[in-house]
């Protein structure tokens, strides 16, 4: 494997990550780091279904103490609920509620609106190239497990 190409690819992905955080986590966008963690958790539950706190924390790379406070806040807001595991009553799983699903849809709309505002100043040619490039990146990254 060519380390130069690997280094370049990693550098570009890191630059995208920095762009994402710089542009989306501004006060005027209405999205904070805490909300992003909530949205990631809700998205994981929407995709995977009911998961234990341990499984959620491992998949989202969130510490157990932070996971507990995050889930407690989401429960308080009615976005998730705790349910006993059907196979092992000692295990408590976290499940997204309909209100959580609705909140996730609203968050997606907020992210899309914010992204549209960020890229609205680009030329039509740049937007077309961005679409093609983003589709390629998404396709390539979907191959990673």
Secondary structure, 3 states (H helix, E strand, C coil): CCHHHHHHHHHHHHHHHHHHHHHHCCHHHCCCHHHHHHHHHHHHHHHHCCEEHHHHHHHHCCCHHHHHHHHHHHHHCCCEEEEECCCCCCCEEEEECHHHHHHHHHHHHHHHHHHHHHHCCCCHHHHHHHHHHHHHHHHHHCCCC
